[in-house]
């Protein structure tokens, strides 16, 4: 019997060639939770109509696709998510392979992401987002736990999956009809497939509940055509040898000296403008970088030396390195950082004093030398 609970849930993704043009996802990762949400508020008319007490005119407003995805961080399978968060990596080697992620141009770096949400009866419903980019995220680590990766995606379009069998197409025409399709404005941007429908076609406009316009003209005339709207649920498969990083197999240094961290985070802010909207659609255009990156290391330590307070006073820049190993596969995260205005240790109890170091990444001789996340594994 099929599972009718979150145990049957799945998350898959694949980088796109063109932002917003959906592709079939083919990379899947174990995940902890997802909160991807379609937020489309309703506009209600404020017009005064003599004698009317109840508003009558209403329509859907702008659509915002945003949320969060929480996972344990693995030695393989999440490289494309790091590309969304940091930048397309430079890959070297012939096995093992080394991928070096630097803060590079995020324009055009997008993915299709699909979440499978199980009904209680066992059917898993696909929700597919196209044009996904990472607004922010973090790598977190804590004593006694697996290292985690959190990504906060934004998307350009969302599509669910449905099928009709009474479609009508006309060769060289962009108009399609179906008596049962029940087209709505939310269908605009959804992928559509069927006999005579060009590859990668989408719904460009909706004329009525039974008629819509394709993004590209049909290549054949037909009746009783099966149309599929959206992307079907992809079959989930997982990479062999996927192993999560752990706190126990990690290390941290500041200025090449080891530090005994009790936990911490590396936080990423892509500084994307995700509010680019243009006439004719309720969806956003491709989010673009609109400010400098915000990358910050946060390290939790016991108060064991004055060295870090001295660094705070001097405001000098130092190399900060956090590294983990899963099996034989290392992940090394390095930043050129200064010690910001971190919380100072104070005596508030009889317990051991603690300190939190907030270490923003600063430009060095180049963006490349300022920050890197280097992942080594056997995945080509």
C-alpha positions in Angstrom: 0.0 0.0 0.0 1.3 3.4 -0.9 2.3 5.7 1.9 -0.3 8.5 2.6 2.0 10.7 4.7 5.0 12.9 4.5 7.2 9.8 4.3 6.3 9.7 0.6 7.3 13.3 0.0 10.1 14.1 -2.4 12.1 17.1 -3.6 13.9 17.2 -7.0 15.6 19.9 -9.0 17.6 20.6 -12.2 19.3 23.6 -13.5 17.5 25.3 -16.4 19.0 26.5 -19.7 16.6 29.5 -19.8 15.3 31.0 -16.5 11.6 30.3 -16.2 11.5 27.6 -18.9 10.8 24.4 -16.9 12.8 21.2 -17.3 12.3 17.7 -16.0 13.9 17.4 -12.6 16.5 14.6 -12.2 18.4 15.2 -9.0 16.8 14.3 -5.7 18.0 14.8 -2.1 16.8 13.6 1.2 15.2 16.6 3.0 14.0 17.5 6.4 11.1 19.9 5.5 9.8 22.2 2.8 7.7 25.3 3.0 7.4 26.4 -0.6 4.3 28.5 -0.8 2.2 30.2 -3.5 1.1 33.4 -2.0 -1.6 35.0 -4.2 -3.8 37.5 -2.3 -7.2 38.5 -3.6 -7.9 42.0 -4.8 -11.3 43.3 -3.6 -12.8 46.3 -5.3 -13.2 49.4 -3.0 -15.7 51.0 -5.4 -18.9 52.5 -4.0 -22.0 51.0 -5.4 -25.2 52.7 -4.3 -27.1 50.6 -1.8 -24.7 47.6 -1.9 -23.3 46.3 1.4 -21.3 43.4 0.1 -18.4 43.8 -2.3 -18.9 42.0 -5.7 -15.7 42.6 -7.7 -12.7 40.5 -6.9 -9.7 39.1 -8.7 -6.4 37.4 -7.9 -3.4 39.8 -7.3 0.3 39.3 -7.7 1.7 35.8 -7.2 4.7 35.4 -4.9 6.5 32.0 -4.9 8.8 31.8 -1.9 9.6 29.6 1.1 12.3 27.4 2.5 13.9 24.0 2.0 15.8 22.3 4.9 18.1 19.4 4.4 21.1 17.7 5.9 24.2 18.6 3.9 25.6 15.7 1.9 28.9 15.0 0.2 27.2 14.9 -3.2 23.9 15.7 -4.9 23.5 19.3 -3.7 26.1 21.0 -5.9 23.4 22.7 -8.0 21.7 24.1 -4.9 25.1 25.6 -3.9 25.3 27.0 -7.4 22.0 28.8 -6.9 23.1 30.1 -3.6 26.7 31.1 -4.4 27.5 30.8 -8.1 28.3 28.3 -10.8 31.3 26.3 -9.7 34.6 25.8 -11.5 35.0 22.0 -11.8 38.4 20.4 -12.2 39.7 16.9 -11.9 38.8 13.6 -13.5 37.5 11.7 -10.5 37.5 12.8 -7.8 36.2 16.1 -9.0 36.8 19.4 -7.3 34.0 22.1 -7.5 35.0 25.5 -6.3 32.1 27.9 -5.7 32.9 31.6 -5.6 30.6 34.6 -5.5 30.0 34.8 -9.2 27.3 36.2 -11.5 23.9 34.7 -10.6 22.2 36.1 -13.8 20.8 33.1 -15.7 21.5 30.6 -12.9 18.1 29.1 -12.2 16.5 25.8 -11.6 13.2 23.9 -11.9 12.2 22.5 -8.5 9.5 20.0 -7.9 8.0 19.0 -4.6 5.9 15.8 -4.3 3.2 16.2 -1.7 1.3 12.9 -0.7 -2.4 12.7 -0.4 -3.7 10.6 2.5 -4.8 8.0 -0.1 -1.2 7.6 -1.4 -1.3 9.7 -4.5 1.7 12.1 -4.6 0.8 15.4 -6.2 3.6 17.3 -8.0 4.1 21.1 -7.5 6.6 22.4 -10.0 8.4 25.7 -9.8 10.3 27.2 -12.7 12.8 30.0 -12.6 13.9 29.1 -9.1 16.7 31.2 -7.6 18.1 31.3 -4.0 17.3 34.4 -2.1 19.2 33.4 0.9 20.4 30.3 2.8 22.8 28.9 5.4 25.0 26.0 6.3 24.6 25.3 10.0 26.5 23.0 12.4 26.1 22.1 16.0 27.6 19.6 18.4 26.1 16.1 18.2 24.2 16.8 14.9 24.5 16.5 11.2 25.5 19.6 9.2 22.4 21.2 7.6 21.8 23.2 4.5 18.9 25.6 4.3 17.9 27.3 1.1 15.2 30.0 0.7 14.1 29.9 -2.9 12.0 32.3 -5.0 10.3 31.1 -8.2 8.9 32.7 -11.3 6.0 30.3 -12.1 4.3 27.4 -10.4 2.4 24.6 -12.2 0.5 21.6 -11.0 -0.3 18.6 -13.1 -3.5 17.7 -14.9 -4.6 15.9 -18.1 -7.5 16.4 -20.6 -8.4 14.1 -23.5 -10.5 16.3 -25.7 -7.9 18.8 -26.9 -8.1 20.4 -30.4 -5.1 21.8 -32.3 -4.8 23.5 -35.6 -1.5 23.3 -37.6 0.4 26.6 -37.6 -2.1 28.2 -35.1 -1.3 29.1 -31.5 -4.9 28.6 -30.4 -6.0 25.4 -28.7 -9.4 24.4 -27.3 -10.7 21.9 -24.8 -14.3 21.6 -23.5 -13.0 20.2 -20.2 -9.7 22.1 -19.6 -11.3 24.8 -17.4 -8.5 27.2 -18.3 -7.8 29.9 -15.7 -5.3 32.8 -15.5 -3.1 30.7 -13.3 -2.4 28.4 -16.2 -0.4 31.1 -18.0 3.3 30.1 -18.0 2.5 26.4 -17.4 4.2 23.8 -19.7 1.9 21.9 -22.0 2.6 18.7 -23.9 0.6 16.6 -26.4 0.5 15.5 -30.1 1.2 18.6 -32.3 2.4 20.7 -29.3 6.0 22.0 -29.8 8.6 20.9 -27.3 8.9 23.3 -24.3 5.7 25.1 -25.2 3.8 26.9 -22.5 0.4 28.5 -22.1 0.9 32.1 -23.2 -2.6 33.5 -22.6 -6.1 32.3 -21.6 -9.0 33.5 -23.7 -11.8 31.5 -21.9 -12.4 28.4 -19.8 -12.2 26.4 -23.1 -9.6 28.3 -25.1 -6.0 29.2 -24.6 -3.0 30.5 -26.6 0.3 28.6 -27.0 3.7 30.2 -26.8 4.5 28.5 -30.1 2.3 27.4 -33.0 1.0 23.8 -33.2 2.7 21.5 -35.7 -0.3 19.4 -36.5 -4.1 19.5 -36.7 -5.9 17.2 -34.3 -9.0 16.5 -32.3 -9.3 14.3 -29.2 -5.7 15.2 -28.4 -4.5 14.4 -24.9 -3.0 17.6 -23.3 -0.9 17.4 -20.2 -0.5 20.6 -18.3 2.5 21.1 -15.9 5.1 18.5 -15.2 4.3 15.0 -14.1 5.8 13.7 -10.9 9.3 12.7 -11.6 10.5 9.3 -10.3 12.8 9.9 -7.4 16.2 8.2 -7.3 19.2 9.0 -5.1 22.9 9.0 -5.6 24.9 6.0 -4.3 27.2 6.9 -1.5 25.4 10.0 -0.4 26.7 10.7 3.1 25.9 13.7 5.4 28.6 15.8 6.9 28.8 15.8 10.7 29.9 18.2 13.3 32.3 15.6 14.8 34.2 15.4 11.5 34.7 19.1 11.2 37.3 21.8 12.0 37.6 25.6 12.2 40.4 28.1 12.0 40.8 31.8 12.2 44.1 33.2 10.9 45.4 29.6 10.5 44.9 28.9 14.2 42.4 26.3 15.4 39.3 27.4 17.3 37.1 25.2 19.5 33.7 26.1 18.1 30.6 24.7 19.7 28.4 25.5 16.8 27.9 28.0 14.1 26.6 29.0 10.7 27.7 30.3 7.3 24.9 32.6 6.1 24.3 33.7 2.5 22.4 36.6 1.2 22.1 36.8 -2.6 20.6 40.3 -2.5 18.2 39.5 -5.4 15.5 41.9 -6.5 12.6 39.4 -6.5 10.0 42.1 -7.1 10.5 42.7 -10.8 6.9 42.8 -12.3 5.7 43.9 -15.7 2.4 44.4 -17.3 0.5 41.4 -18.6 1.4 38.8 -15.8 0.9 38.3 -12.1 4.3 36.5 -11.9 7.7 38.0 -11.3 10.5 38.3 -13.9 13.9 36.8 -13.3 15.2 38.0 -10.0 18.5 39.9 -10.5 21.3 40.9 -8.1 20.6 44.4 -6.8 23.3 44.8 -4.1 26.6 43.3 -2.9 26.5 39.8 -1.4 26.0 39.3 2.3 28.1 36.3 3.4 28.8 36.0 7.1 30.4 33.3 9.3 28.9 33.0 12.8 30.9 30.9 15.2 29.9 30.0 18.8 32.8 29.6 21.3 33.6 29.4 24.9 35.4 32.5 26.3 38.9 31.1 26.3 41.2 33.9 25.0 41.3 37.6 24.5 42.6 37.1 21.0 39.2 37.5 19.4 38.4 40.7 21.3 41.7 42.0 20.2 40.7 41.2 16.6 37.5 43.1 17.2 39.4 46.2 18.4 41.9 46.1 15.5 39.2 45.4 12.8 41.8 43.4 10.9 40.9 40.9 8.2 41.7 37.2 8.6 41.1 34.0 6.8 38.2 32.0 8.4 37.9 28.4 7.5 35.3 25.8 8.3 35.8 22.3 7.0 34.0 19.0 7.1 34.7 15.5 5.8 32.2 12.8 4.9 34.1 9.6 4.3 37.0 10.7 2.0 35.1 13.7 0.6 36.0 17.1 2.0 34.1 20.4 2.0 36.1 23.5 2.8 34.5 26.9 3.2 36.9 29.9 3.4 36.2 33.6 3.8 38.3 36.7 4.1 36.6 38.1 7.2 36.7 40.9 9.8 35.3 40.5 13.3 32.1 42.6 13.4 30.3 44.1 16.3 29.6 40.7 17.9 28.0 40.1 21.3 30.6 40.4 24.0 30.8 37.7 26.8 29.3 38.8 30.1 29.0 37.1 33.5 25.3 36.4 33.8 25.5 33.1 35.7 27.9 30.6 37.3 28.3 28.8 34.0 31.2 29.0 31.5 31.2 32.2 29.5 30.4 32.0 25.8 30.9 34.3 22.9 29.5 34.5 19.4 31.8 35.7 16.6 30.1 37.5 13.7 32.5 37.5 10.8 31.3 39.2 7.6 33.2 38.4 4.4 35.1 41.3 2.9 36.4 41.8 -0.6 40.1 41.0 -0.8 42.1 41.3 -4.0 39.1 39.9 -5.8 35.7 38.4 -5.2 37.2 35.0 -5.9 39.8 35.3 -3.1 37.2 36.8 -0.7 35.1 33.6 -0.5 35.1 30.0 -1.7 33.3 26.8 -0.9 35.2 23.8 -2.3 33.5 20.4 -2.5 35.4 17.3 -3.6 33.6 14.1 -4.5 33.5 11.4 -7.2 30.4 12.7 -9.0 31.0 13.9 -12.5 
